[in-house]
């Protein structure tokens, strides 16, 4: 009898300690959950914040700005270029020039078939030069290529936004699933806690064994560990979401509750031709076509306007730059002015243009092949995603039925256990089946949402997620 009382006291102590531990864990979770209620973010809000704050998107925005500058720089090549110049030359070894001297010899009456002249040691020149293209077909096409590059960068930015939306949605859905898992686990703990009280009462009346209490307590401990792991996982998912949204890690936020009992079918409108993946490839195709055009236009002559105004000074002594002397007639500046047009006619470049054209044709064929491959791949992916949706939705409905059935079976078994008809082993087995059915149902719901998200991406309707 004393041993029985000692066992009861020990069991009560263990039970009270577990209750206190359970209450502390629940209190901490509820406190964290209540604090997070200060900033409840819906999915569309997360998407808008992510597009605004995400660091990768900001880098893509800078790429758009950079390519805009490059486009402006290519257009600026049509404007005139004016530059100044200045030269100073010290001819240490003064060069000589030989010219015809017969005329000078005839005037002097001497035989002088040539004469030699020698330059001065120092000369200085300053001036300005002007150049402006009048006709250059290659330059015009290059400006068109720069415009296409600007479009390509914009499509890359839009694709990066789509990828970011997908990533945000996946984490958001996963965190919502984890919240639901925590809620159901708390319900399971409370249900087992009630069962533990009933079993303890049975034990006190000699209607149950000590091992039955231990079995219930073991299941409670397992569920507490499972819930604690889910809470830790939920915190990690929130931290990952904060990182993607570029929010401070110390900020408190929570997510909108989702009903796992609801699942709508997606709109199956086929693969959209306006996907950014296609736009990028089409832009690359246009750019490659224009590059081939630029190479071919390299055979066309170009015409430019040129001009120059300069002043040149010659002297034999460097001191003449600093001291003016009436007898020093060399210390003066001689001006020169000219303008005209320059014609550039390409004749032979060592087959460089032919080789570049072959490379560009190869790139064009590669882009065309990639477009065809992407179209087929997208269509196959779309068909497979439809099949995945049908299979996952069928699994979702079956798991939902199994979950409801497992609840009914557990309730019946629990009532029969209270009446002493079934054993604790049967009841715990039904409880484990109920827990498994819950997890399968939640996972099926999550899988359906992910497939719907991927179908939205393929049909070009991701913007609906941020325009709610």
Secondary structure, DSSP 8 states (H G I E B T S, - for coil): -HHHHHHHHHHHHHHHHHHHHHHHHHHHHHHHHHHHGGGEE-HHHHHHHHHHH-HHHHHHHHHHHHHHHHHHHHHHTTS-EEEEEEEEEE-SS--EEEEE-HHHHHHHTS--SEEEEE--SEEEEEEEEEEEEEE-HHHHHHHHHHHHHHHHHHHHHHHHHHHHHHHHHHHHHHHHHHHHHHHHHHHHHHHHHHHHHHHHHHHHTTSS-HHHHHHHHHHHHHHHHHHHHHHHHHHHHHHHHHHHHT--TT---EE----TT-----------TT-HHHHHHHHHHHHHHHHHHHHHHTTS-EEEEEEEEEEEEEES-GGGGT---TT-TT-SEEEEEEEEEEEE-----TTHHHHHHHHHHHHHHHHHHHHHHHHHHHHHHHHHHHHHHHHHHHHHHHHHHHHHHHHHHHHHHHHHHHTTSS-HHHHHHHHHHHHHHHHHHHHHHHHHHHHHHHHHHHTT-THHHH--
